[in-house]
């Protein structure tokens, strides 16, 4: 099977990159990022009135996961199948867009997978500790509510995680959009086999920091190859928002 990378470079995105601006899903907006004295997380709310929730919100993400309440939570049912993805570098992260039809069910709610993307180190911490990376699998249900499944990632003994290789072998540069002919990504293989999880209410971890996101963090990390983590860090040295106050939110943990 030939695995010929087909690189489609959007002219609009490339032009914005040249101007030093950023492009994200909702189009070009104010410059925000993770470093420096302007546009770093502490200033996000000042960049645009639409970002005020980043400072004023009371249920912001990420958070430090500790003092959990063990609960009888519904199992997670992932209806994930192999897909042909499109991999995009949007200037903030590498995002993998997937065709429709992939979903996760939690109790009586079903959320459809829109995309997943990565942060390093992990944004959420467990008892104060970051994982090397995290994958955020962003889903939406028919009511428009977001459900994000977090997959923590740690360096493992194998040189590479084969399930993630289609992505980490083709990491796009800023502004690039990559589709690979004949490439199948087995979505189910991206998840740990143990599906125990933490769950709590939170927000988007990037501007506009919108709240009412249902967060589900899988307890068991997946192992990545150290070279895979290095390859991502060559593009994004650090792209994690600091942890936010929990403000009394209950963190439930499956038994
Ligand atoms: Zn994220």
Boltz pocket constraint, residues with backbone or C-beta under 6 A from the ligand:
constraints:
  - pocket:
      binder: B
      contacts: [[A, 117], [A, 118], [A, 119], [A, 136], [A, 205]]
      max_distance: 6.0
